């Protein structure tokens, strides 16, 4: 890894470690107080019913661009993998849908986030969820053991998105599916944005052009790659929800 890439990675980790510890907020303009954190969560797709009963320690770390569980069609008994699980909101919502016979695994590269998510699980007395420290480019998950992968505005933070999708393909069962919310661009961003660690942590600088992003998913082996929702974010930048499948044979 180059010094520049290492600087970006460490800045991203530091940013989310501070968010986990409560020493920063997900957005300085919208997400610092409990009420505005809830408003932010609603703005990106979480319903009142989903947020009801979740402790503030879960809601305050919501920094995504969508609600992947809302469109994931989760079923009882399934094994779910959440890439970049943060404080655990998507993992906890998934546990309710897969039930006691199902299982949810959250993976995050920030130790502080994993520790927070584990504490949240204890606080909520949720038994069918497990949080693991690891990088999404090298998942601590066995081959072919997951029914569905979800992710909320995390893959754009990776410096090797092709590797992320290859790892996702590896851990999915044949016929498994992936439903991810993420940030993409319409064209190339200026270099001054691409090279700014703060803009990486803000989920902008690391975003790929939409066509390139979807092609990397196909290159990993996925089929039926489809954008099922899309919203403009800022100029040249959009949030999308993508569904894709691992072939069944």
C-alpha positions as CSV (number, residue, x, y, z in Angstrom):
1,X,0.0,0.0,0.0
2,X,1.3,3.4,-0.9
3,X,1.9,6.1,1.8
4,X,-0.9,8.1,0.3
5,X,-3.4,5.2,0.5
6,X,-2.2,4.3,4.0
7,X,-2.8,7.9,5.1
8,X,-6.4,7.8,3.7
9,X,-7.1,4.4,5.4
10,X,-5.8,5.6,8.7
11,X,-7.8,8.8,8.5
12,X,-11.0,6.9,7.7
13,X,-10.4,4.5,10.7
14,X,-9.8,7.5,13.0
15,X,-12.9,9.3,11.9
16,X,-15.2,6.3,12.6
17,X,-13.3,5.4,15.8
18,X,-14.2,8.9,17.0
19,X,-17.8,8.4,15.9
20,X,-18.0,5.2,17.9
21,X,-16.5,6.8,21.0
22,X,-19.0,9.7,20.7
23,X,-16.3,12.3,20.3
24,X,-17.6,13.3,16.9
25,X,-20.9,13.0,15.0
26,X,-21.8,11.5,11.7
27,X,-22.5,15.0,10.1
28,X,-21.6,18.2,11.8
29,X,-24.8,19.9,10.4
30,X,-27.4,17.2,11.0
31,X,-26.3,14.5,13.4
32,X,-25.0,15.8,16.7
33,X,-28.0,15.7,19.0
34,X,-30.3,12.7,19.7
35,X,-33.2,14.3,17.9
36,X,-31.2,15.2,14.8
37,X,-29.6,11.8,14.8
38,X,-33.0,10.3,14.5
39,X,-34.0,12.8,11.8
40,X,-30.8,11.9,9.9
41,X,-31.7,8.2,10.1
42,X,-35.2,8.8,8.8
43,X,-33.8,10.9,6.0
44,X,-31.8,8.0,4.6
45,X,-34.6,5.5,4.8
46,X,-35.2,4.2,8.3
47,X,-38.8,4.1,9.5
48,X,-40.2,5.1,12.9
49,X,-41.0,1.5,13.5
50,X,-37.5,0.3,12.8
51,X,-35.9,3.0,15.0
52,X,-38.4,2.4,17.9
53,X,-36.6,0.8,20.8
54,X,-33.1,1.2,19.4
55,X,-30.7,2.7,22.0
56,X,-29.0,6.0,21.1
57,X,-25.7,4.2,21.1
58,X,-27.0,2.5,17.9
59,X,-28.7,5.4,16.2
60,X,-25.8,7.9,16.8
61,X,-23.5,5.9,14.6
62,X,-25.8,5.8,11.6
63,X,-23.8,7.4,8.8
64,X,-25.1,5.6,5.8
65,X,-26.8,6.5,2.5
66,X,-29.8,4.1,2.7
67,X,-31.5,1.3,4.5
68,X,-30.4,-2.0,2.8
69,X,-32.5,-4.2,5.1
70,X,-35.7,-2.6,3.8
71,X,-35.2,-4.0,0.3
72,X,-33.2,-7.1,1.1
73,X,-36.2,-9.5,1.4
74,X,-34.7,-11.2,4.4
75,X,-36.2,-14.6,5.4
76,X,-36.4,-16.6,8.6
77,X,-33.4,-18.8,9.1
78,X,-31.0,-17.0,6.7
79,X,-27.4,-16.1,7.4
80,X,-26.7,-12.4,6.8
81,X,-23.4,-10.7,6.5
82,X,-23.2,-6.9,7.1
83,X,-20.1,-5.3,5.5
84,X,-18.9,-2.4,7.6
85,X,-21.5,-2.9,10.4
86,X,-20.5,0.1,12.5
87,X,-22.6,0.4,15.6
88,X,-24.9,-2.4,14.3
89,X,-28.2,-0.8,13.2
90,X,-28.5,-2.8,10.0
91,X,-27.4,-6.0,11.7
92,X,-29.9,-5.5,14.5
93,X,-32.7,-4.9,12.1
94,X,-31.7,-8.0,10.2
95,X,-31.8,-10.2,13.3
96,X,-35.5,-9.4,13.7
97,X,-36.2,-10.6,10.2
98,X,-34.1,-13.8,10.2
99,X,-35.4,-14.9,13.6
100,X,-33.8,-17.1,16.2
101,X,-32.9,-19.8,13.7
102,X,-31.1,-17.2,11.5
103,X,-27.8,-15.5,12.2
104,X,-26.3,-12.1,11.4
105,X,-22.5,-11.4,11.2
106,X,-21.2,-7.9,11.2
107,X,-17.7,-7.1,10.0
108,X,-16.0,-3.8,10.6
109,X,-12.3,-2.7,10.4
110,X,-12.6,-0.2,13.3
111,X,-12.0,-1.8,16.7
112,X,-14.0,0.9,18.5
113,X,-17.0,0.2,16.3
114,X,-16.9,-3.6,16.9
115,X,-16.6,-3.0,20.7
116,X,-19.6,-0.6,20.6
117,X,-21.7,-3.0,18.5
118,X,-20.9,-5.9,20.9
119,X,-22.0,-3.7,23.8
120,X,-25.1,-2.7,22.0
121,X,-25.9,-6.4,21.4
122,X,-25.6,-7.1,25.1
123,X,-27.7,-4.1,26.0
124,X,-30.4,-5.3,23.5
125,X,-30.0,-8.9,24.6
126,X,-29.7,-10.0,21.0
127,X,-28.3,-13.5,20.7
128,X,-28.4,-14.2,17.0
129,X,-25.7,-11.6,16.0
130,X,-22.0,-11.7,16.0
131,X,-19.5,-8.8,15.4
132,X,-16.1,-9.5,14.0
133,X,-13.1,-7.3,13.6
134,X,-11.8,-7.4,10.0
135,X,-11.4,-5.7,6.7
136,X,-14.0,-6.2,3.9
137,X,-11.1,-6.8,1.4
138,X,-10.2,-9.9,3.5
139,X,-13.3,-11.1,5.2
140,X,-13.0,-13.3,8.4
141,X,-15.8,-15.5,7.0
142,X,-15.7,-19.0,5.6
143,X,-16.4,-19.9,2.0
144,X,-20.0,-20.3,0.9
145,X,-21.6,-19.8,4.3
146,X,-23.7,-16.7,3.8
147,X,-27.2,-16.4,2.2
148,X,-27.2,-12.6,1.8
149,X,-24.8,-9.7,2.1
150,X,-25.9,-6.2,3.0
151,X,-23.9,-3.0,3.3
152,X,-24.7,0.6,3.9
153,X,-22.4,3.2,2.4
154,X,-19.1,1.4,3.2
155,X,-17.7,-0.1,0.0
156,X,-17.0,3.4,-1.3
157,X,-14.5,3.7,1.6
158,X,-12.4,0.8,0.3
159,X,-9.2,1.3,-1.6
160,X,-9.7,-2.0,-3.5
161,X,-13.4,-2.4,-4.4
162,X,-12.7,-5.2,-6.8
163,X,-11.3,-7.2,-3.9
164,X,-14.3,-6.4,-1.8
165,X,-16.7,-7.8,-4.4
166,X,-14.5,-10.9,-4.9
167,X,-14.6,-11.6,-1.2
168,X,-18.3,-11.1,-1.1
169,X,-18.7,-13.6,-3.9
170,X,-16.4,-16.1,-2.1
171,X,-18.4,-16.1,1.2
172,X,-21.9,-16.3,-0.4
173,X,-23.6,-19.6,-0.9
174,X,-24.4,-20.6,-4.5
175,X,-27.6,-18.7,-5.4
176,X,-26.9,-16.2,-2.6
177,X,-27.6,-12.5,-3.1
178,X,-26.1,-9.1,-2.3
179,X,-28.1,-5.9,-1.5
180,X,-26.0,-2.8,-0.9
181,X,-26.5,0.9,-0.5
182,X,-23.5,3.0,-1.6
183,X,-22.3,6.2,-3.2
184,X,-21.3,6.4,-6.8
185,X,-20.4,9.3,-9.2
186,X,-21.5,10.3,-12.6
187,X,-18.1,10.9,-14.2
188,X,-14.7,11.5,-12.6
189,X,-14.2,13.7,-9.5
190,X,-11.4,16.3,-9.5
191,X,-8.0,15.1,-8.2
192,X,-8.2,17.5,-5.3
193,X,-11.2,15.7,-4.0
194,X,-9.9,12.2,-4.8
195,X,-6.8,12.8,-2.8
196,X,-8.4,14.5,0.2
197,X,-8.6,12.0,3.2
198,X,-11.5,14.1,4.8
199,X,-13.5,13.6,1.6
200,X,-12.8,9.9,1.7
201,X,-14.1,9.7,5.3
202,X,-17.2,11.7,4.1
203,X,-18.0,8.9,1.6
204,X,-17.3,11.1,-1.5
205,X,-13.7,10.9,-2.6
206,X,-13.6,7.0,-2.8
207,X,-16.8,6.7,-4.9
208,X,-16.4,5.2,-8.3
209,X,-18.2,6.1,-11.5
210,X,-21.5,4.1,-11.5
211,X,-20.6,2.2,-14.6
212,X,-17.2,1.2,-13.3
213,X,-18.8,0.2,-9.9
214,X,-21.4,-2.1,-11.5
215,X,-18.7,-3.6,-13.8
216,X,-16.5,-4.5,-10.8
217,X,-19.5,-6.4,-9.3
218,X,-19.9,-8.3,-12.6
219,X,-16.2,-9.0,-12.8
220,X,-16.3,-10.7,-9.4
221,X,-18.7,-13.2,-10.9
222,X,-22.1,-11.8,-9.9
223,X,-25.1,-11.9,-12.3
224,X,-28.4,-10.1,-12.5
225,X,-26.7,-6.9,-11.3
226,X,-29.4,-4.3,-11.0
227,X,-29.8,-0.8,-9.6
228,X,-33.1,-0.9,-7.8
229,X,-33.1,2.7,-6.4
230,X,-31.1,5.8,-7.1
231,X,-31.1,9.3,-5.6
232,X,-29.0,12.4,-6.3
233,X,-26.7,13.2,-3.4
234,X,-24.7,16.3,-4.5
235,X,-23.4,17.4,-7.9
236,X,-22.0,14.4,-9.8
237,X,-22.7,12.1,-6.8
238,X,-25.6,9.7,-6.2
239,X,-26.6,7.1,-3.7
240,X,-27.7,3.8,-5.2
241,X,-29.1,0.5,-4.1
242,X,-27.8,-2.5,-6.0
243,X,-28.9,-6.1,-6.0
244,X,-26.8,-8.9,-7.5
245,X,-26.7,-12.7,-7.3
246,X,-24.1,-15.4,-7.1
247,X,-24.9,-18.1,-9.8
248,X,-26.5,-21.2,-8.3
249,X,-24.2,-23.6,-10.0
